[in-house]
């Protein structure tokens, strides 16, 4: 969301980073039933906002007893902020961003060892940081470090996501050589993934 730093003027729509439409959310293991349906609706809401309310109903009914549901609920609230921005309800949009990220942070405090929550915060943190007044790069760094320490436990898809976002974080920190190394690693570990395709675009951009 492009909201002015002084809060006086807000652009009309959420600024989508190139990877937003194709981002791969971590697929929670052994999730079924009602929570699985809530996550499915969350993912569908990224492309079709009509799914937001349905996702909120299901995830909201579970969030008090499940940190994973709480994290996804927070993510859905950040998607709701996009809709508010598109409708030029900018103060509401900013409030929803704060609410949604608060839920995600709360979920991680409740279940700090759940990697799915780390990926949720990593991805939403980047998108919010590059497109709104909220700066979530500190949280991104925390999650990058946490996931890096557990690389051996990640599958190739998750490693690709981690390396892509590591590169994006480093690029924003103006550590371009390190960012390029991370993008290269993303392509190496998960060559056929959407993340690798985005990493190649970033390599082309920064290698010029």
Buried (B, 14 or more C-beta within 10 A) or exposed (E): BBBEEEEEEBBEBBBEBEBBEEBBBBEBEEBEEBBEBBBBBBBBBBEEBEBBEBBBEBBBBBBEEBBBBBBBBBBBBBBBBBBBBBEEBBEBBBBBBEBBBEBBBBBBEBBEEBBBBBBBBBBBBBBBBBBBBBEBBEBBBBBBEBBEEEEEEBEEBBBBBBBBBBBBBBBBEEBEEBBBBBBBBBBBBBBEBBBBBBBBEBBEEBEE
